[in-house]
Amino acid sequence: MTDLQIGIAGFVVLFVLLFLRMPVALAMMLVGFTGTLVINPVAALPVLAGEAFNTSTLYSMSMLPMFVLMGNMAGAAGLSRDLYDAAHAWMGRFRGGLASATVVGAAGFSAMSGSSLASAVTMGRVALPEMKRFRYDDGLSTGVIAAGGTLGILIPPSAGFIVYSILTEESIGRLFMAGVLPGLLLTALFVVAVTIQTSLKPDMAPSSDVRIPAAEKFAALRRSLWIVGIILVTIGGIYLGVFSAIEAAGIGTLLTCAVAALRRSLTLGLVTKAVGNTLQATGTTFLILIGAFVLTPFITLSGIPDALLTLIADSGAGPYTVLLLILLTLILLGTFLEGFAILVLTLPFVQPMVMQAGFDMVWFGVLMVIVLEMGLISPPVGVNVFVVKGIAPDVPMRTIFRGIIPFWLAMFVVLIVLVAFPALATLLPDSMFGAI
């Protein structure tokens, strides 16, 4: 067998293992090690040991557990509920206001946690009982939680951007800044989607007759200033160049812990749970990255990326045709693969094609993360949908999937807007770091 045939056979085996539900990280490590062993026996063991050590000791990875801990501590301390309560106080009286408040709350919490699953779980536990109490349609209430949670991998600090930065060696600061405007646009479009649905079908979201006094509204707003202040310090500090993204992670975590201690809202049990969840999430991500870095040398040795580049060059396809094919493939993969799996499996192939087409890798990173967001709520895998199902076991899966359709379309619209107007993603990083 040629090296190329070995590479193709390796990917067939990889997808069979994934279909059999082997953990993604272990499947990549097994295929990567075995494939490298077949092509270059001398390199196999050094690659496995070296990549495991290098990934585990990578300095830039230190921000991941920090940002995850920041989000977990904020949730445990009730800061996320304060943000939702403020949005609820100001928007809840309008038709669909609770759903819109959920979107705003999810966006705010995403700016602390960087995790879509954490955002979906936290906002689901906070917002779903309220929407049930006001007799919101099950499809709307679960759909908005599942979709709102996806903002966690787009609005910085995004775990998706951190992993993308490590795999592509792009600036994490540029990626964080690139996600701000698209994240705000997608948040606004989610609110628009709620407004359109509730205008066309008023019975989906009964309007509330409860008037909240102005004093209570401002009190709720004041309570939310803790979380808003932490977000402004961390993201604003990066934008102003006061500190790096890694330093921002440490500062944000320290501020969150200090506020939680000041409010006396944490117990030993909650702290233990927050730290445990952080270790679990971080360990899973590190393992996936180790698997990706073990698989990448095998992909390079097999010659598959070079063969794909030659195929594209011979086909005469233009840059935007290549981009369209890549995005459609990623959207399709999102229907049956988890987001991080798509990221680590496809980037070794995709990055050379995107760079050869002359596209900005930071801009493409935003596109890719939005596609991963779409995958988080796409059937049949839709991880966020299953998270929401766990919070709302009485709601049928088909109802939840029905509820996410308008929000999936909103993501598709943002994808089109970003392709048409790349400056939406590149404006902030170029203004901060200078154009490349």
C-alpha positions as CSV (number, residue, x, y, z in Angstrom):
1,M,0.0,0.0,0.0
2,T,1.1,3.5,-0.7
3,D,1.3,6.1,2.1
4,L,-1.8,7.8,0.6
5,Q,-3.8,4.5,0.7
6,I,-2.7,3.9,4.3
7,G,-3.9,7.4,5.2
8,I,-7.3,6.9,3.6
9,A,-7.6,3.5,5.3
10,G,-6.7,5.1,8.6
11,F,-9.6,7.6,8.3
12,V,-12.0,4.8,7.4
13,V,-11.0,3.0,10.6
14,L,-11.3,6.3,12.5
15,F,-14.9,6.9,11.4
16,V,-15.8,3.3,12.1
17,L,-14.5,3.7,15.7
18,L,-16.4,7.0,16.1
19,F,-19.5,5.3,14.8
20,L,-19.0,2.6,17.4
21,R,-18.9,5.4,20.0
22,M,-15.2,5.1,21.0
23,P,-14.2,8.4,22.6
24,V,-12.9,10.8,20.0
25,A,-9.6,11.4,21.7
26,L,-8.8,7.7,22.1
27,A,-9.8,6.9,18.5
28,M,-7.5,9.7,17.2
29,M,-4.6,8.5,19.3
30,L,-5.1,4.9,18.2
31,V,-5.3,5.7,14.5
32,G,-2.6,8.3,14.6
33,F,-0.1,6.1,16.5
34,T,-0.9,3.0,14.4
35,G,-0.8,4.8,11.1
36,T,2.5,6.5,12.0
37,L,3.9,3.1,13.1
38,V,3.0,1.6,9.7
39,I,4.5,4.5,7.6
40,N,7.5,5.4,9.9
41,P,8.0,2.9,12.7
42,V,10.8,4.9,14.3
43,A,8.7,8.1,14.7
44,A,5.6,6.5,16.2
45,L,6.5,6.3,19.9
46,P,8.3,9.7,20.0
47,V,5.3,11.3,18.5
48,L,2.9,9.8,21.0
49,A,5.1,10.6,24.0
50,G,6.2,14.0,22.7
51,E,2.8,15.4,21.7
52,A,1.3,14.2,25.0
53,F,3.9,16.1,27.0
54,N,4.0,19.2,24.8
55,T,0.3,19.6,24.8
56,S,0.0,19.2,28.5
57,T,2.7,21.7,29.2
58,L,1.6,24.3,26.6
59,Y,1.6,27.7,28.3
60,S,-1.3,29.1,26.2
61,M,-3.5,26.2,27.3
62,S,-3.4,27.6,30.9
63,M,-6.2,30.0,30.0
64,L,-8.6,27.2,29.3
65,P,-9.1,25.9,32.8
66,M,-9.0,29.5,34.1
67,F,-11.9,30.7,31.9
68,V,-13.8,27.5,32.6
69,L,-13.3,27.9,36.3
70,M,-14.4,31.5,36.1
71,G,-17.7,30.5,34.4
72,N,-18.3,27.6,36.9
73,M,-17.6,29.9,39.9
74,A,-19.9,32.6,38.4
75,G,-22.7,30.1,38.0
76,A,-22.2,28.6,41.5
77,A,-22.1,32.1,43.1
78,G,-25.4,33.1,41.4
79,L,-23.9,35.8,39.2
80,S,-25.5,34.3,36.1
81,R,-28.9,34.4,37.8
82,D,-28.3,38.1,38.6
83,L,-27.7,38.8,34.9
84,Y,-30.8,36.9,33.9
85,D,-32.9,38.6,36.5
86,A,-31.8,42.1,35.2
87,A,-32.7,41.1,31.7
88,H,-35.9,39.7,32.9
89,A,-36.8,42.8,34.9
90,W,-36.3,45.1,31.9
91,M,-37.6,42.8,29.1
92,G,-39.8,40.3,30.7
93,R,-43.1,42.3,30.4
94,F,-42.9,42.3,26.6
95,R,-44.3,39.4,24.6
96,G,-41.5,36.9,24.3
97,G,-39.5,39.0,26.8
98,L,-38.5,36.0,28.9
99,A,-37.1,34.2,25.9
100,S,-35.2,37.4,24.8
101,A,-33.9,37.8,28.4
102,T,-32.7,34.2,28.2
103,V,-30.7,35.1,25.0
104,V,-29.2,38.2,26.7
105,G,-28.4,36.2,29.8
106,A,-26.8,33.4,27.8
107,A,-24.7,35.9,25.9
108,G,-23.5,37.5,29.1
109,F,-22.7,34.2,30.8
110,S,-20.9,33.1,27.6
111,A,-18.6,36.1,28.1
112,M,-17.5,34.5,31.3
113,S,-17.6,30.7,30.7
114,G,-16.5,30.3,27.1
115,S,-18.4,27.0,27.1
116,S,-21.6,26.3,25.2
117,L,-22.6,23.4,27.5
118,A,-22.1,25.4,30.6
119,S,-24.2,28.2,29.2
120,A,-27.0,25.8,28.2
121,V,-27.0,24.1,31.5
122,T,-26.9,27.3,33.6
123,M,-29.5,29.2,31.6
124,G,-31.7,26.2,31.3
125,R,-31.8,25.8,35.1
126,V,-32.4,29.5,35.6
127,A,-34.8,30.4,32.8
128,L,-36.8,27.3,32.0
129,P,-38.8,27.3,35.3
130,E,-39.7,30.9,34.7
131,M,-40.9,30.3,31.1
132,K,-42.9,27.3,32.2
133,R,-44.5,29.4,34.9
134,F,-45.6,31.9,32.3
135,R,-46.8,29.1,30.0
136,Y,-44.3,29.6,27.2
137,D,-44.5,27.2,24.3
138,D,-42.2,24.2,25.0
139,G,-40.5,24.5,21.6
140,L,-39.7,28.2,22.0
141,S,-38.5,27.9,25.6
142,T,-36.2,24.8,25.0
143,G,-35.1,26.0,21.6
144,V,-34.0,29.4,22.9
145,I,-32.0,27.8,25.7
146,A,-30.3,25.3,23.4
147,A,-29.4,28.0,20.8
148,G,-28.5,30.6,23.4
149,G,-26.0,28.2,24.9
150,T,-24.1,28.0,21.6
151,L,-23.0,31.6,22.1
152,G,-20.5,30.2,24.6
153,I,-18.1,29.1,21.8
154,L,-18.4,32.4,19.8
155,I,-18.4,35.2,22.3
156,P,-15.0,35.5,24.0
157,P,-13.5,33.9,26.0
158,S,-14.4,31.1,23.7
159,A,-13.1,27.6,24.2
160,G,-13.6,27.0,20.5
161,F,-11.2,29.9,19.7
162,I,-8.7,28.7,22.2
163,V,-8.5,25.2,20.6
164,Y,-8.5,26.7,17.1
165,S,-5.7,29.0,18.1
166,I,-3.6,26.1,19.4
167,L,-4.2,24.0,16.3
168,T,-3.5,26.8,13.8
169,E,-1.0,28.8,15.8
170,E,-3.1,32.0,15.2
171,S,-3.2,34.8,17.8
172,I,-5.7,34.0,20.5
173,G,-6.1,37.8,21.1
174,R,-7.0,38.4,17.5
175,L,-9.5,35.5,17.5
176,F,-11.2,36.7,20.7
177,M,-11.6,40.2,19.3
178,A,-12.8,38.7,16.0
179,G,-15.7,37.0,17.8
180,V,-17.1,40.1,19.5
181,L,-19.1,41.7,16.7
182,P,-20.3,38.5,15.2
183,G,-21.3,37.4,18.7
184,L,-23.3,40.5,19.3
185,L,-24.9,40.3,15.8
186,L,-26.0,36.7,16.4
187,T,-27.3,37.6,19.9
188,A,-29.4,40.4,18.3
189,L,-30.7,38.0,15.5
190,F,-31.7,35.5,18.2
191,V,-33.8,38.2,19.8
192,V,-35.2,39.1,16.4
193,A,-36.1,35.4,15.9
194,V,-37.9,35.4,19.2
195,T,-39.8,38.6,18.3
196,I,-40.8,37.3,14.9
197,Q,-42.1,34.0,16.3
198,T,-44.1,35.5,19.1
199,S,-45.5,38.2,16.7
200,L,-46.7,35.5,14.2
201,K,-48.0,33.2,17.0
202,P,-48.8,35.2,20.1
203,D,-49.9,32.1,22.0
204,M,-46.3,30.9,22.0
205,A,-45.4,33.5,24.6
206,P,-48.3,35.0,26.7
207,S,-47.6,38.5,27.7
208,S,-47.1,39.2,31.3
209,D,-49.4,41.6,33.2
210,V,-47.0,41.9,36.1
211,R,-45.5,45.4,36.2
212,I,-42.1,45.5,37.9
213,P,-41.5,48.8,39.7
214,A,-38.7,51.0,38.5
215,A,-36.9,50.6,41.8
216,E,-36.8,46.8,41.4
217,K,-35.6,47.1,37.8
218,F,-32.6,49.3,38.9
219,A,-31.9,47.1,41.9
220,A,-31.7,44.1,39.5
221,L,-29.5,46.1,37.2
222,R,-27.2,47.0,40.1
223,R,-26.8,43.4,41.1
224,S,-25.8,42.4,37.6
225,L,-23.0,45.0,37.6
226,W,-20.7,42.5,39.2
227,I,-20.7,40.2,36.3
228,V,-20.8,43.0,33.7
229,G,-17.8,44.6,35.4
230,I,-15.8,41.4,35.3
231,I,-16.6,40.9,31.6
232,L,-15.6,44.5,30.8
233,V,-12.3,44.2,32.7
234,T,-11.3,40.9,31.1
235,I,-12.4,41.6,27.5
236,G,-11.7,45.3,27.7
237,G,-8.3,44.7,29.1
238,I,-7.4,42.5,26.2
239,Y,-8.7,45.1,23.7
240,L,-6.9,48.0,25.3
241,G,-3.7,46.0,25.4
242,V,-3.5,46.2,29.2
243,F,-2.9,42.5,29.5
244,S,-2.8,39.4,27.3
245,A,-5.5,36.8,26.9
246,I,-3.7,34.5,29.3
247,E,-3.4,37.2,31.9
248,A,-7.0,38.1,31.4
249,A,-8.0,34.5,32.2
250,G,-6.2,34.7,35.6
251,I,-7.5,38.2,36.4
252,G,-11.1,37.3,35.5
253,T,-11.0,34.1,37.6
254,L,-9.5,36.0,40.6
255,L,-12.2,38.7,40.3
256,T,-15.0,36.2,40.1
257,C,-13.7,34.3,43.1
258,A,-13.3,37.5,45.0
259,V,-16.8,38.7,44.2
260,A,-18.2,35.3,45.2
261,A,-16.4,35.4,48.5
262,L,-17.5,39.0,49.1
263,R,-21.1,38.1,48.5
264,R,-20.8,35.0,50.7
265,S,-22.7,33.0,48.2
266,L,-20.4,30.0,48.0
267,T,-20.4,26.9,50.2
268,L,-17.6,24.3,50.3
269,G,-19.9,21.9,48.3
270,L,-20.4,24.4,45.5
271,V,-16.7,25.3,45.3
272,T,-15.8,21.6,45.2
273,K,-18.4,21.0,42.4
274,A,-17.2,24.0,40.4
275,V,-13.6,22.9,40.6
276,G,-14.6,19.3,39.8
277,N,-16.5,20.4,36.7
278,T,-13.5,22.5,35.6
279,L,-11.1,19.6,36.0
280,Q,-13.5,17.3,34.1
281,A,-14.0,19.8,31.2
282,T,-10.3,20.7,31.0
283,G,-9.2,17.1,31.1
284,T,-11.5,16.1,28.3
285,T,-10.3,19.0,26.1
286,F,-6.6,18.3,26.8
287,L,-7.2,14.6,25.9
288,I,-8.8,15.6,22.6
289,L,-6.0,18.0,21.8
290,I,-3.4,15.3,22.5
291,G,-5.3,12.9,20.2
292,A,-5.3,15.6,17.5
293,F,-1.6,16.3,17.7
294,V,-0.9,12.5,17.6
295,L,-3.1,12.2,14.5
296,T,-1.7,15.2,12.6
297,P,1.8,13.7,11.9
298,F,0.1,10.6,10.5
299,I,-2.0,12.8,8.2
300,T,1.1,14.7,7.1
301,L,3.1,11.5,6.4
302,S,0.2,10.0,4.4
303,G,0.2,12.9,2.0
304,I,-3.5,13.5,2.1
305,P,-3.4,17.3,2.4
306,D,-1.0,17.6,-0.5
307,A,-3.2,15.3,-2.6
308,L,-6.3,17.4,-1.8
309,L,-4.4,20.6,-2.7
310,T,-3.4,19.1,-6.0
311,L,-6.9,17.9,-6.7
312,I,-8.3,21.4,-6.0
313,A,-5.6,23.1,-8.2
314,D,-6.3,20.7,-11.1
315,S,-10.1,21.2,-10.8
316,G,-9.7,25.0,-11.3
317,A,-12.2,25.8,-8.5
318,G,-12.1,29.4,-7.4
319,P,-11.4,30.5,-3.8
320,Y,-15.1,31.0,-2.9
321,T,-16.1,27.7,-4.4
322,V,-13.5,26.0,-2.2
323,L,-14.8,28.0,0.8
324,L,-18.4,27.0,0.0
325,L,-17.5,23.3,-0.2
326,I,-15.6,23.5,3.0
327,L,-18.4,25.1,4.9
328,L,-21.0,22.7,3.5
329,T,-18.9,19.8,4.5
330,L,-18.5,21.2,8.0
331,I,-22.2,21.7,8.3
332,L,-22.8,18.1,7.2
333,L,-20.3,16.8,9.7
334,G,-22.0,18.8,12.4
335,T,-25.1,16.6,12.0
336,F,-23.3,13.6,13.5
337,L,-20.0,14.7,15.0
338,E,-19.3,16.8,18.2
339,G,-17.9,20.3,17.6
340,F,-14.4,19.8,19.0
341,A,-14.1,16.5,17.1
342,I,-14.9,18.4,13.8
343,L,-12.3,21.1,14.7
344,V,-9.5,18.7,15.4
345,L,-10.3,16.3,12.6
346,T,-10.7,18.7,9.7
347,L,-8.2,21.5,10.4
348,P,-5.2,19.6,9.2
349,F,-6.9,19.3,5.8
350,V,-8.8,22.6,5.8
351,Q,-6.0,25.0,6.9
352,P,-3.7,24.4,3.8
353,M,-6.7,24.9,1.5
354,V,-7.9,28.1,3.2
355,M,-4.4,29.5,3.2
356,Q,-3.8,28.6,-0.5
357,A,-7.1,30.3,-1.4
358,G,-5.7,33.5,0.3
359,F,-8.3,33.8,3.1
360,D,-7.6,35.3,6.5
361,M,-7.3,32.4,9.0
362,V,-8.7,34.5,11.8
363,W,-11.8,35.4,9.7
364,F,-12.1,31.7,8.8
365,G,-11.9,30.8,12.4
366,V,-15.0,32.8,13.2
367,L,-16.8,31.1,10.3
368,M,-15.7,27.7,11.6
369,V,-16.9,28.4,15.1
370,I,-20.3,29.5,13.8
371,V,-20.6,26.2,11.9
372,L,-19.7,24.4,15.1
373,E,-22.5,26.3,16.8
374,M,-24.9,25.1,14.1
375,G,-23.7,21.5,14.8
376,L,-24.4,21.9,18.5
377,I,-28.2,22.1,17.7
378,S,-28.4,20.1,14.5
379,P,-30.1,16.7,14.5
380,P,-29.4,13.9,15.2
381,V,-26.4,14.6,17.5
382,G,-27.0,18.2,18.6
383,V,-25.2,18.1,21.9
384,N,-26.9,21.2,23.3
385,V,-30.3,19.7,22.5
386,F,-29.6,16.6,24.6
387,V,-28.4,18.9,27.4
388,V,-31.7,20.7,27.3
389,K,-33.5,17.4,27.1
390,G,-31.8,16.5,30.4
391,I,-33.1,19.7,32.0
392,A,-36.6,19.3,30.5
393,P,-37.2,15.5,30.4
394,D,-41.0,16.0,29.8
395,V,-40.4,17.8,26.5
396,P,-40.2,15.5,23.4
397,M,-37.0,15.7,21.3
398,R,-39.0,16.6,18.2
399,T,-40.4,19.6,20.0
400,I,-36.9,20.8,21.0
401,F,-35.6,20.3,17.4
402,R,-38.6,22.2,16.1
403,G,-37.8,25.0,18.5
404,I,-34.2,25.4,17.3
405,I,-35.0,25.9,13.6
406,P,-35.4,29.7,13.7
407,F,-32.2,30.1,15.6
408,W,-30.3,27.7,13.3
409,L,-31.5,29.9,10.4
410,A,-30.2,33.0,12.3
411,M,-26.8,31.4,12.5
412,F,-26.9,30.7,8.7
413,V,-27.7,34.3,8.1
414,V,-24.7,35.4,10.2
415,L,-22.5,33.0,8.2
416,I,-23.6,34.6,4.9
417,V,-23.1,38.1,6.3
418,L,-19.6,37.2,7.4
419,V,-18.7,35.8,4.0
420,A,-20.1,38.9,2.3
421,F,-18.5,41.3,4.8
422,P,-15.3,39.9,6.3
423,A,-14.6,43.2,8.1
424,L,-17.3,42.3,10.6
425,A,-14.8,39.8,12.0
426,T,-11.5,41.5,11.2
427,L,-12.3,45.1,12.2
428,L,-11.6,44.8,15.9
429,P,-8.5,42.7,15.7
430,D,-7.1,44.9,12.9
431,S,-7.8,48.0,14.9
432,M,-6.1,46.5,18.0
433,F,-3.2,44.6,16.6
434,G,-2.9,46.2,13.1
435,A,-3.8,44.7,9.8
436,I,-1.9,41.6,8.6
